[in-house]
Amino acid sequence: MGLALGLLGLRILLALYLLASALARYDRGPIPIWEIVLRLVVAVLVLWKAPLLMWAGIVLGLLLIVLHAVLTGNRSQPAIS
C-alpha cells in the first residue's frame, strides 16, 4: 500500500511539473508549441490507469525534461541580475 501511494505521489508530481511548465510556456527556456502540446498529452498519460500507458508517459515525460535541458544548455538566466 505504501509503495503504491508513493508511486502515485511521484506520478502526480511529474504530471504537475509537465502541466505547469506547458502552461507557463517556459522550463529552462522558452518552450516551442509542439513541446507544449506534447507535455500536455504526456501529463495525461502519466496519470492514466493502464500500466502500459502510465509507464510510457513516465518515460516520455522524463525524456522531454532531459531533452529540453540538454537543448537549452546553460542559456537560462537568473531572475536577479
N, C-alpha and C positions, 0 to 999 in steps of 0.2 A: 504494500500500500504506500509506504513512504517513498519508494523509488519511483512509482508511477506518478505520485504527486510532485516530486522533484522534477521529473521529466516534463510534466505539464507546465510547471512554472518556467522552465527554460524555454519551452516552445512559445509560451506567451511572451516572454521577454524578447525572443528573436523576432516574433511577429510584430510586436510593438515597435522595435527598432526599425524594422523594414518599413512599416507603415509611417512612422514619424519622419524618417528620412525622405520617403517618397513624397509625402505631403509638404514637407519643407523645401523639397527640390534641392537639397543640399546634404552632403555627408562630410567628406573631407574636402569637397569642392562641389561645384555645381553638377547636378545630375542631368544627363540628357533625357529627353522624353521617353525614349524606348526603355531606358533603365527604370524610369518611374513606373511605367506600366508593368514591367517585369517584376519589380519589387512588390507591387500591389498583388499581383497574381501569386507570387511565391508566399507572401504573408498568409493568404487564404490556404494555400497548400500545407503550410506548416501547421495550421490548426485543424486540418482535415482529419477525420476519424480513421479512415482506412490507412493501415500501416504503410503500404507501398507509397501512397501519395504523400503521407506525412514525412517519411524519410527522404523522399525525392525533394520535397520542399525544404527540409532542413539542409540537405546537401547543397541545393541550388542557392539558398539564402546565404549560407556561409561562403560559397564561391563568389556570389555577387559582391559581398562585402570585401573579400580579399581582392577581387579583380579591380574594384573601384579604388581601393587603397593603393594597389600597385600602379594603376594607370594615372592616378593623380600625383603619385610620388610624394614629395615633400613640398608641394606647392601651397599647402594650406598656410594661411596667415593667422597669427594670433589675433584675438579680439581686441587686445590693447596693444598699441604700437609705441 
